[in-house]
């Protein structure tokens, strides 16, 4: 029997992108644009996957509504953006940047999201440049470089071949400890591709509270 690795699943009015991987557990994610993805172990049947998705229907509806409302509030006139747990009002001015406790944008209203993302990226890059050397020294692992990208389903990725790690722009909206967790997590993948016992031993040794922080990223 051929096991389909990638397919789309309908649950009520929702469409879920399903992907089977060499993992142990099922993972369900809601992206900020409203996309839903589900990763599942290779040995789990389509029936079990559908049952799991159905059991999470109420959770999905709640998080979809939250994602839509937060995305709207963040980029309308008089709205706010969240930067490492702190809310900043969005204002318009002659120069873009963070000034006087506000995110000031020099753009037309139709370009708010693009300009805001650019300023948020600057903040996140600066924070990573500050935190990455600390964690590289603590773990004894060093990446070749890092980039920031607005990703839909992952908080970070690591390319073992090139030594490059990628950090999700949306982490700028989380508490700073979430960024630390992702940095340590992706550095760990430089020496271990899989989420196995060895990898989690590494996480416990270098970031003892990782389980609590990981859980907060899923909320």
FIZAKE-610496 format. One record per residue (C-alpha): residue in one letter; x, y, z. Coordinates in steps of 0.1 Angstrom, whole numbers, padded with zeros to 4 digits, always signed. Each point is the difference from the previous one (the first is absolute). Layout:
N
AXYZ...
END
This chain:
219
X+0000+0000+0000X+0014+0034-0010X+0000+0025+0029X-0007+0035-0013X+0025+0024+0015X-0018+0033-0007X-0037+0007-0005X-0028+0023+0010X-0026-0009+0026X-0034+0016+0003X-0014+0004+0035X-0034+0018-0002X+0008+0033-0018X+0037-0003+0008X+0028-0012-0023X+0030-0015+0017X+0034-0007-0018X+0011-0034+0012X+0036-0012-0002X+0013-0034+0012X+0036+0001+0014X+0024-0022+0019X-0012+0013+0034X-0017-0015+0031X-0030+0023+0006X-0027+0019-0018X+0004+0038-0001X-0026+0025-0010X+0008+0037-0008X-0019+0031-0009X+0020+0026-0020X-0006+0037+0004X-0016+0002-0034X-0026-0027+0009X+0017-0030-0016X-0002-0033+0019X+0027-0027-0002X+0001-0034+0016X+0031-0022+0002X-0004-0036+0008X+0022-0031+0005X+0003-0023-0030X-0017-0029+0019X-0032+0020+0008X-0030-0008-0023X-0021+0026-0018X-0029-0010+0022X+0020+0007+0031X+0012+0033-0014X-0036+0011-0008X-0012-0010+0035X+0028+0020+0015X-0009+0031-0021X-0037-0004+0009X+0009-0001+0037X+0018+0034-0004X-0028+0017-0020X-0010+0023+0028X+0036+0009+0007X+0006+0007-0037X-0030+0024-0002X+0011+0019+0031X+0036+0004-0012X-0011+0010-0035X-0021+0027+0014X+0028+0012+0022X+0025+0000-0028X-0023+0021-0023X-0009+0026+0027X+0036+0004+0011X+0012+0004-0036X-0027+0026-0006X+0006+0020+0031X+0038+0000-0005X-0001+0019-0033X-0029+0024+0000X+0002+0037+0009X-0001+0003+0038X+0009-0037+0004X+0030-0015+0018X+0028-0023-0006X+0015-0024+0026X+0038+0000+0004X+0014-0026+0024X-0032+0001+0021X-0004+0038+0001X-0027+0018-0020X+0009+0031-0021X-0025+0023-0017X+0003+0004-0037X+0003+0037-0011X+0009+0018-0032X+0029+0024-0003X+0028+0013-0022X+0024-0028+0009X-0006-0037+0006X+0013-0016+0031X-0007-0004+0038X-0002+0034+0016X-0014+0011+0033X-0016-0033+0008X-0018-0003-0033X+0006-0016-0034X+0001+0029-0024X-0005-0007-0038X+0006+0024-0029X-0023-0017-0025X-0035+0000-0014X-0026-0020+0018X+0000-0027-0026X+0037-0007+0006X-0002-0002+0038X+0005-0038+0002X+0031+0001-0022X+0016+0029+0017X-0008-0014+0035X+0015-0033-0009X+0032+0017-0011X+0004+0018+0033X-0009-0031+0020X+0027-0019-0019X+0026+0026+0009X-0009-0004+0037X+0001-0038-0002X+0034-0001-0018X+0015+0023+0026X-0013-0023+0028X+0013-0031-0017X+0034+0017-0005X+0000+0007+0038X-0012-0035+0011X+0016-0024-0025X+0037+0004+0012X-0011-0008+0036X-0017-0032-0010X+0028-0010-0024X+0025+0003+0029X-0023-0018+0024X-0008-0030-0024X+0034-0001-0016X-0017+0001-0034X+0003+0027-0026X-0021+0007-0031X+0015+0013-0032X-0027+0027-0003X-0036+0008+0007X-0029+0015-0019X-0034+0013+0010X-0030-0011-0021X-0038+0002+0005X-0009-0037+0001X-0035-0014+0003X+0005-0033+0018X+0034+0000+0017X+0017+0021+0026X+0034-0008-0013X+0020-0023-0023X+0036-0012-0003X+0019-0010-0031X+0026-0026+0013X+0020+0001-0033X+0005+0038+0000X-0002+0007+0037X-0026+0027-0006X-0029+0005+0023X-0033+0017-0008X-0021+0018+0026X-0037+0008-0005X-0008+0038+0000X-0031-0007+0021X+0023-0008+0030X+0003+0038+0005X-0035-0001+0013X+0008-0026+0027X+0018+0003+0033X+0038+0002-0003X+0004-0034+0016X-0018-0015-0030X+0027+0013-0023X+0027-0014+0023X-0017-0034-0002X-0002+0000-0038X+0037+0010-0002X+0011-0028+0023X-0024-0024-0019X+0014+0008-0034X+0036+0000+0011X-0006-0036+0013X-0010-0010-0035X+0035+0008-0012X+0011-0033+0016X-0033-0019+0001X-0026+0000-0028X-0027-0018+0020X-0021+0006+0031X+0013-0031+0018X+0011-0007+0035X+0035+0014-0006X-0015+0032-0013X-0023+0005+0030X+0029-0008+0024X+0019+0029-0017X-0030+0023+0005X-0004-0009+0037X+0037+0006+0006X+0001+0034-0018X-0035+0013+0006X-0016-0017+0030X-0034+0017-0003X-0004-0008-0037X-0032-0020+0005X-0019+0029+0015X+0012+0024-0026X-0007-0024-0029X-0036-0004+0014X-0004+0038+0001X+0008+0002-0037X-0029-0024-0008X-0025+0021+0019
END
